[in-house]
Amino acid sequence: MTKPRTSLAGLFRSPSMPEKDILIVDDEVDLREVFAGILEKEGYIVDLAGTVAEAKGLLAAHQYGMVLVDWRLPDGDGAVIANLAAEVGSHAFVMSGYLREMLPGNVDPRRTVMKPIRSVELLAMVHACVGAAPTRKEN
């Protein structure tokens, strides 16, 4: 098992803008790295997790403006993470290539995203939920 990458940008997180921070939860390392790269290039602060347990730890420690979580994770149902995130006020989405197999009532169907997700779709979804990334002051 590899240690999840948490963005270096997270080390410089501004406590005044957590509504712009994003958590991506997916057991596919390459996918979450690509998503993080796209969002960080736009200026968002992104944290990453590969399991339900890792995501619960990050949610307990930080408020996120948006959480994007894979439905099928090695240690459980990603919809649990989406529901936890939504309960604390985050915009939460479950993504999967298998949405048709999801049990009715497991997650709000308006908050599901079919994989694969193109970069323009990812950015449009993020912008609609949390707006543009905060601008950073240069020293």
C-alpha positions as CSV (number, residue, x, y, z in Angstrom):
1,M,0.0,0.0,0.0
2,T,1.4,3.4,-0.9
3,K,1.1,6.4,1.3
4,P,-1.5,8.9,-0.1
5,R,-0.1,12.0,-1.6
6,T,-1.3,15.1,0.1
7,S,-0.7,18.2,-2.0
8,L,2.2,20.4,-1.0
9,A,-0.3,23.3,-1.5
10,G,-2.1,21.9,1.6
11,L,0.9,22.8,3.7
12,F,0.3,26.5,2.8
13,R,-3.5,26.3,3.3
14,S,-5.1,29.6,4.2
15,P,-7.5,29.1,7.1
16,S,-9.7,31.8,5.7
17,M,-10.6,30.0,2.4
18,P,-11.4,26.3,3.2
19,E,-14.6,26.6,1.1
20,K,-12.2,26.5,-1.9
21,D,-10.3,23.4,-0.8
22,I,-11.0,20.1,-2.6
23,L,-10.6,16.5,-1.5
24,I,-10.3,13.8,-4.1
25,V,-10.8,10.2,-3.0
26,D,-10.0,7.4,-5.5
27,D,-8.0,4.2,-5.3
28,E,-6.6,4.8,-8.8
29,V,-3.4,6.7,-8.0
30,D,-3.0,7.9,-11.6
31,L,-6.5,9.3,-11.8
32,R,-6.3,11.2,-8.5
33,E,-2.9,12.6,-9.4
34,V,-4.2,13.8,-12.8
35,F,-7.2,15.4,-11.2
36,A,-5.0,17.1,-8.6
37,G,-2.7,18.4,-11.2
38,I,-5.5,19.9,-13.2
39,L,-7.0,21.6,-10.1
40,E,-3.7,22.7,-8.6
41,K,-2.7,24.3,-12.0
42,E,-5.9,26.4,-11.6
43,G,-4.8,27.4,-8.1
44,Y,-7.0,25.1,-5.9
45,I,-5.6,23.4,-2.8
46,V,-6.2,19.7,-3.2
47,D,-5.8,16.8,-0.8
48,L,-5.8,13.2,-1.9
49,A,-6.9,9.9,-0.3
50,G,-7.1,6.3,-1.7
51,T,-9.4,4.7,0.9
52,V,-12.5,5.4,3.0
53,A,-10.3,5.4,6.2
54,E,-7.8,8.0,4.7
55,A,-10.7,10.2,3.6
56,K,-12.4,10.0,7.0
57,G,-9.2,11.1,8.6
58,L,-8.8,14.1,6.3
59,L,-12.5,15.1,6.7
60,A,-12.1,15.0,10.5
61,A,-9.1,17.3,10.3
62,H,-10.3,19.8,7.6
63,Q,-13.3,21.4,6.0
64,Y,-13.5,21.1,2.2
65,G,-15.5,23.1,-0.2
66,M,-15.9,20.1,-2.5
67,V,-15.3,16.4,-2.2
68,L,-15.1,14.1,-5.2
69,V,-15.1,10.4,-4.2
70,D,-15.0,7.1,-6.2
71,W,-17.9,4.9,-5.4
72,R,-16.0,1.6,-5.1
73,L,-13.0,1.9,-2.7
74,P,-10.9,-1.0,-1.3
75,D,-12.2,-0.6,2.2
76,G,-15.8,0.4,1.6
77,D,-18.4,2.5,-0.1
78,G,-17.4,5.9,-1.3
79,A,-21.0,7.1,-0.9
80,V,-20.4,7.0,2.9
81,I,-17.6,9.6,2.5
82,A,-19.8,11.8,0.2
83,N,-22.6,11.7,2.7
84,L,-20.3,12.6,5.6
85,A,-18.9,15.5,3.6
86,A,-22.3,16.7,2.6
87,E,-23.4,16.6,6.3
88,V,-20.7,19.1,7.2
89,G,-21.5,21.4,4.3
90,S,-19.2,20.3,1.5
91,H,-20.4,19.9,-2.1
92,A,-20.0,16.1,-2.4
93,F,-20.0,14.0,-5.6
94,V,-19.7,10.2,-6.1
95,M,-18.0,9.2,-9.3
96,S,-18.0,5.8,-11.0
97,G,-18.1,4.0,-14.2
98,Y,-20.7,1.8,-12.6
99,L,-23.4,4.2,-11.6
100,R,-26.1,2.0,-13.0
101,E,-25.2,-0.6,-10.4
102,M,-25.5,1.7,-7.4
103,L,-28.4,1.0,-5.1
104,P,-31.3,3.5,-5.2
105,G,-31.2,5.8,-2.2
106,N,-27.5,5.2,-1.6
107,V,-26.6,8.7,-2.8
108,D,-28.5,11.7,-4.3
109,P,-28.5,10.9,-8.0
110,R,-28.0,14.6,-8.8
111,R,-24.6,14.3,-7.1
112,T,-23.2,11.5,-9.2
113,V,-20.6,11.8,-12.0
114,M,-20.0,9.1,-14.6
115,K,-16.4,8.2,-15.3
116,P,-14.4,9.0,-17.3
117,I,-14.4,12.7,-16.5
118,R,-12.8,15.1,-18.9
119,S,-10.7,17.9,-17.5
120,V,-13.2,20.5,-18.8
121,E,-16.0,18.7,-17.0
122,L,-14.0,18.6,-13.8
123,L,-13.2,22.3,-13.9
124,A,-16.8,23.2,-14.8
125,M,-18.1,21.2,-11.8
126,V,-15.6,22.7,-9.4
127,H,-16.2,26.3,-10.7
128,A,-20.0,25.7,-10.3
129,C,-19.6,24.5,-6.7
130,V,-16.8,26.6,-5.2
131,G,-16.1,29.3,-7.7
132,A,-12.7,30.3,-9.0
133,A,-9.6,29.4,-7.0
134,P,-8.4,32.0,-4.6
135,T,-5.7,34.3,-5.8
136,R,-2.4,34.0,-4.0
137,K,-0.2,36.9,-3.0
138,E,3.4,36.7,-4.2
139,N,6.1,37.8,-1.7
